[in-house]
Amino acid sequence: MPLSWTNQTMIVEFVLRGFSSILQLNISLFIMFFIFYILTVSGNILIVLLVLCNHALHTPMYFFLVNLSFLEVCYTSNIVPKMLLIIIADQKTISVVGCLAQFYFFGSLAATECLLLAIMSYDRYLAICQPLRYPILMTGSLCLRLATGSWFCCFLLTAITMVLLCRQTFCGPNEIDHFFCDFTPLIHLSCMDTSLTESIAFATSSAVTLVPFLLITVSYSSILIAILRIPSGTGRRKAFSTCSSHLTVVTVFYGTLIATYLVPSAHSSQYLRKGFSLLYTILTPMFNPVIYSLRNRDIHEALKKCLGKKPDFLI
């Protein structure tokens, strides 16, 4: 029996080191991340319920926001519960199958978010730059096709990388110096030639991150030009307010994503990589509902209807 096959059958689980170097902070970290997780899930579910229960919010913008909020719940639930177990219960082991599954859902959901953000920027472009044609262009059937296509394409593209990754032989060591199963730590544990897998992963990840980013840039460049052409200051502020929340989310999401994967892979930067990873896996999904609802009059009105009265903090 070849040595590589022997090694592959021996390794049936990985060890996620998580934040093992700061054991004295485990309880504090657990409480903090648990609160963040509850806020993330409850905030995004609240957005979904408010949109579904209020006919006035049944518009393309809020349809895509529901998709984004549902994605954020799945995104964080794929990573945070296991991370909490690592911190508080010291359950650091994860099966090879479980690790690969976690990476697959992480990669697919992150890619889907990139496409959804690009679609939402296109929606804002049509609403501001072509307001008279907007109801004709952004129809319900088109919204459904765009959202469905985003989910399907991203899960399919990530599956290509996943198939190649499953064919790798993991010879050990089986420790992953991270709090979840990301592509780079996994590929470093393989004892086979990973050039094809890395090339395919780079091509697919570039397609679902850089292309949407370029579309977002083009859309907001056109939006900015259109806003600057509005003669009144009130009109400019009103137009900008309709896309400011989305622009903030895009900036935070892509900013943390780019910073994470541009950080050098040296051991000295591992703390920094984990810190940036926390931003886009926990903090960004938690703040998205706040960003979208803080100055959103429609969300405020929907919340008041659900509460049956006018909350003080919305006055």
C-alpha positions as CSV (number, residue, x, y, z in Angstrom):
1,M,0.0,0.0,0.0
2,P,1.5,3.4,-1.0
3,L,2.7,5.6,1.9
4,S,0.4,8.5,0.8
5,W,-2.7,6.3,1.0
6,T,-1.7,5.1,4.4
7,N,-1.2,8.6,5.6
8,Q,-4.6,9.6,4.2
9,T,-6.5,6.9,6.0
10,M,-4.7,7.7,9.3
11,I,-5.8,11.3,9.4
12,V,-9.5,11.4,10.0
13,E,-9.7,14.7,11.9
14,F,-8.0,18.1,12.1
15,V,-7.3,20.2,15.2
16,L,-8.4,23.8,15.1
17,R,-6.1,25.7,17.4
18,G,-8.4,28.8,17.5
19,F,-7.2,31.2,20.2
20,S,-5.2,28.7,22.3
21,S,-2.4,31.2,22.9
22,I,-4.6,33.3,25.1
23,L,-6.3,30.7,27.3
24,Q,-6.7,33.1,30.2
25,L,-9.2,35.1,28.1
26,N,-11.3,32.1,27.1
27,I,-14.4,33.0,29.2
28,S,-14.3,36.6,28.1
29,L,-13.9,35.6,24.5
30,F,-16.7,33.1,24.7
31,I,-19.1,35.7,26.3
32,M,-18.2,38.3,23.8
33,F,-18.5,36.1,20.7
34,F,-21.7,34.5,22.0
35,I,-23.3,37.9,22.4
36,F,-22.1,38.9,18.9
37,Y,-23.6,35.7,17.5
38,I,-27.0,36.2,19.1
39,L,-27.1,39.8,18.0
40,T,-26.1,38.8,14.4
41,V,-28.8,36.1,14.1
42,S,-31.5,38.1,15.8
43,G,-30.8,41.3,13.9
44,N,-30.8,39.6,10.5
45,I,-33.8,37.5,11.3
46,L,-35.6,40.6,12.4
47,I,-34.9,42.2,9.0
48,V,-36.2,39.2,7.2
49,L,-39.4,39.1,9.2
50,L,-40.0,42.8,8.9
51,V,-39.7,42.7,5.1
52,L,-41.8,39.5,4.7
53,C,-44.6,40.8,7.0
54,N,-44.9,44.3,5.5
55,H,-46.2,44.7,1.9
56,A,-44.7,48.2,1.7
57,L,-41.3,46.6,1.8
58,H,-41.9,44.2,-1.1
59,T,-39.6,46.0,-3.4
60,P,-36.4,44.9,-5.3
61,M,-34.1,46.6,-2.8
62,Y,-35.6,44.8,0.2
63,F,-35.9,41.5,-1.6
64,F,-32.2,41.5,-2.1
65,L,-31.7,42.7,1.5
66,V,-33.7,39.6,2.7
67,N,-31.4,37.4,0.7
68,L,-28.4,39.1,2.3
69,S,-29.7,38.9,5.8
70,F,-30.6,35.2,5.4
71,L,-27.1,34.6,4.0
72,E,-25.5,36.3,7.0
73,V,-27.4,34.0,9.4
74,C,-26.1,30.9,7.5
75,Y,-22.6,32.4,7.1
76,T,-22.1,33.0,10.8
77,S,-23.8,29.8,11.9
78,N,-21.4,27.8,9.8
79,I,-18.4,29.2,11.8
80,V,-19.3,30.7,15.2
81,P,-20.9,27.7,17.0
82,K,-17.8,25.5,16.4
83,M,-15.6,28.4,17.4
84,L,-17.5,28.8,20.7
85,L,-17.0,25.1,21.4
86,I,-13.3,25.4,20.7
87,I,-13.1,28.3,23.2
88,I,-15.2,27.1,26.1
89,A,-15.3,23.3,25.8
90,D,-11.8,22.9,24.3
91,Q,-13.4,20.7,21.5
92,K,-10.8,21.6,19.0
93,T,-11.1,18.5,16.8
94,I,-13.1,18.4,13.6
95,S,-13.4,15.6,11.1
96,V,-11.9,15.9,7.7
97,V,-15.3,15.7,6.2
98,G,-16.7,18.3,8.6
99,C,-13.8,20.6,7.9
100,L,-14.2,20.3,4.1
101,A,-17.9,20.9,4.5
102,Q,-17.3,24.0,6.6
103,F,-14.9,25.4,4.0
104,Y,-17.4,24.7,1.2
105,F,-20.3,26.6,2.8
106,F,-17.9,29.4,3.9
107,G,-16.6,29.8,0.4
108,S,-20.0,29.5,-1.3
109,L,-21.7,32.0,1.1
110,A,-18.9,34.5,0.9
111,A,-18.9,34.4,-2.9
112,T,-22.7,34.7,-2.9
113,E,-22.5,37.8,-0.7
114,C,-20.1,39.4,-3.3
115,L,-22.6,38.8,-6.1
116,L,-25.6,40.0,-4.0
117,L,-23.7,43.2,-3.1
118,A,-23.0,43.8,-6.8
119,I,-26.7,43.2,-7.7
120,M,-27.8,45.6,-5.0
121,S,-25.4,48.2,-6.4
122,Y,-27.0,47.7,-9.9
123,D,-30.4,48.1,-8.3
124,R,-29.4,51.4,-6.8
125,Y,-27.8,52.5,-10.1
126,L,-31.1,51.9,-11.9
127,A,-33.1,53.6,-9.2
128,I,-31.0,56.8,-9.2
129,C,-29.7,57.0,-12.8
130,Q,-32.8,55.7,-14.6
131,P,-35.7,56.3,-12.2
132,L,-38.4,56.4,-14.9
133,R,-37.4,53.1,-16.4
134,Y,-36.7,51.4,-13.0
135,P,-40.1,49.7,-12.5
136,I,-39.8,48.3,-16.1
137,L,-36.2,47.1,-15.8
138,M,-36.1,45.8,-12.3
139,T,-39.1,43.4,-12.4
140,G,-40.0,40.8,-9.8
141,S,-39.0,38.0,-12.2
142,L,-35.6,39.6,-12.9
143,C,-35.0,40.0,-9.2
144,L,-35.8,36.3,-8.6
145,R,-33.5,35.2,-11.4
146,L,-30.6,37.4,-10.2
147,A,-30.9,36.2,-6.7
148,T,-31.3,32.5,-7.6
149,G,-28.5,32.7,-10.1
150,S,-26.1,34.2,-7.5
151,W,-26.8,31.4,-5.0
152,F,-26.6,28.6,-7.7
153,C,-23.4,29.9,-9.5
154,C,-21.4,30.5,-6.3
155,F,-22.2,27.1,-4.8
156,L,-21.4,25.5,-8.2
157,L,-18.1,27.3,-8.6
158,T,-17.0,26.5,-5.1
159,A,-17.9,22.9,-5.7
160,I,-15.2,22.7,-8.3
161,T,-12.5,23.7,-5.8
162,M,-14.2,21.4,-3.3
163,V,-13.9,18.4,-5.5
164,L,-10.2,19.0,-6.2
165,L,-9.6,19.6,-2.4
166,C,-11.3,16.3,-1.6
167,R,-8.8,14.5,-3.8
168,Q,-5.9,15.8,-1.8
169,T,-4.0,13.5,0.6
170,F,-3.4,15.1,4.0
171,C,-0.2,13.7,5.5
172,G,0.0,15.7,8.6
173,P,0.6,17.5,10.9
174,N,-3.2,17.8,11.3
175,E,-3.2,21.2,13.2
176,I,-4.8,24.2,11.6
177,D,-3.8,27.5,13.2
178,H,-7.2,29.1,12.8
179,F,-10.7,29.1,14.2
180,F,-12.3,27.7,11.1
181,C,-11.4,25.7,8.0
182,D,-10.2,28.1,5.4
183,F,-8.6,27.2,2.1
184,T,-5.0,28.3,2.7
185,P,-4.5,26.4,6.0
186,L,-6.0,23.3,4.5
187,I,-3.9,23.3,1.3
188,H,-0.8,23.7,3.5
189,L,-1.5,20.3,5.1
190,S,-1.6,18.4,1.8
191,C,1.4,16.3,0.8
192,M,0.4,16.2,-2.9
193,D,0.9,18.6,-5.7
194,T,-1.6,21.4,-5.0
195,S,-0.8,23.7,-8.0
196,L,-3.9,22.7,-10.0
197,T,-6.2,23.1,-7.0
198,E,-4.6,26.5,-6.1
199,S,-4.9,27.7,-9.7
200,I,-8.6,26.7,-9.9
201,A,-9.3,28.2,-6.5
202,F,-7.6,31.5,-7.5
203,A,-9.5,31.7,-10.8
204,T,-12.9,31.0,-9.2
205,S,-12.4,33.3,-6.2
206,S,-11.2,36.1,-8.5
207,A,-14.3,35.6,-10.7
208,V,-16.7,36.0,-7.7
209,T,-14.8,38.8,-5.9
210,L,-13.0,41.0,-8.4
211,V,-15.7,41.0,-11.1
212,P,-18.5,42.0,-8.6
213,F,-16.2,44.6,-7.2
214,L,-15.6,46.1,-10.6
215,L,-19.4,46.2,-11.2
216,I,-19.9,47.9,-7.9
217,T,-17.2,50.5,-8.7
218,V,-18.8,51.2,-12.1
219,S,-22.3,51.5,-10.7
220,Y,-21.3,53.9,-7.9
221,S,-19.2,56.0,-10.3
222,S,-22.3,56.5,-12.4
223,I,-24.4,57.1,-9.3
224,L,-21.9,59.7,-8.1
225,I,-22.0,61.5,-11.4
226,A,-25.8,61.5,-11.4
227,I,-26.0,62.8,-7.9
228,L,-23.6,65.7,-8.6
229,R,-25.8,66.7,-11.5
230,I,-28.8,67.2,-9.2
231,P,-29.1,71.0,-8.8
232,S,-30.5,71.2,-5.2
233,G,-28.6,70.2,-2.1
234,T,-31.7,68.5,-0.7
235,G,-32.1,66.4,-3.8
236,R,-28.5,65.3,-3.7
237,R,-28.7,64.3,0.0
238,K,-32.0,62.4,-0.6
239,A,-30.5,60.5,-3.6
240,F,-27.3,59.7,-1.7
241,S,-29.2,58.5,1.4
242,T,-30.9,55.8,-0.7
243,C,-27.5,54.1,-1.4
244,S,-25.4,55.2,1.6
245,S,-26.2,52.1,3.7
246,H,-25.3,49.7,0.9
247,L,-22.1,51.6,0.1
248,T,-21.1,51.4,3.8
249,V,-21.7,47.6,3.8
250,V,-19.7,47.2,0.6
251,T,-16.8,49.2,2.0
252,V,-16.6,47.3,5.3
253,F,-17.0,43.9,3.6
254,Y,-14.5,44.3,0.9
255,G,-12.2,46.3,3.1
256,T,-11.8,43.5,5.6
257,L,-11.8,40.8,2.9
258,I,-9.0,42.5,1.0
259,A,-7.0,43.3,4.1
260,T,-7.2,39.6,5.3
261,Y,-5.9,38.1,2.1
262,L,-3.3,40.7,1.4
263,V,-1.7,40.1,4.8
264,P,1.6,38.2,4.4
265,S,1.4,34.5,5.3
266,A,4.3,34.5,7.7
267,H,3.8,33.1,11.1
268,S,4.2,36.5,12.7
269,S,1.1,37.7,10.9
270,Q,-1.2,34.9,12.0
271,Y,-2.7,37.0,14.9
272,L,-3.4,39.7,12.3
273,R,-5.0,37.3,9.9
274,K,-7.2,35.9,12.7
275,G,-8.2,39.4,13.7
276,F,-9.2,40.4,10.2
277,S,-11.1,37.1,9.8
278,L,-13.1,37.9,12.9
279,L,-14.1,41.2,11.2
280,Y,-15.7,39.6,8.2
281,T,-17.0,36.4,9.8
282,I,-18.6,38.0,13.0
283,L,-18.5,41.8,13.1
284,T,-19.6,42.6,9.6
285,P,-22.7,40.3,9.6
286,M,-23.6,41.8,13.0
287,F,-23.4,45.4,11.9
288,N,-25.2,44.9,8.6
289,P,-28.7,45.0,10.0
290,V,-27.8,48.1,12.1
291,I,-26.3,49.9,9.0
292,Y,-29.4,49.1,6.9
293,S,-31.9,50.1,9.5
294,L,-30.3,53.0,11.4
295,R,-31.4,55.7,9.0
296,N,-33.9,53.7,7.0
297,R,-37.4,55.3,7.4
298,D,-39.1,52.3,5.8
299,I,-37.6,49.9,8.3
300,H,-38.6,52.3,11.1
301,E,-42.2,52.4,10.0
302,A,-42.3,48.6,9.6
303,L,-40.9,48.2,13.1
304,K,-43.4,50.6,14.6
305,K,-46.3,48.6,13.0
306,C,-44.9,45.4,14.5
307,L,-44.5,47.0,17.9
308,G,-47.9,48.8,17.7
309,K,-46.4,52.0,18.9
310,K,-43.7,54.5,18.3
311,P,-40.4,53.5,20.1
312,D,-38.7,56.3,21.8
313,F,-35.4,55.6,20.1
314,L,-37.0,56.1,16.7
315,I,-38.5,59.6,17.4
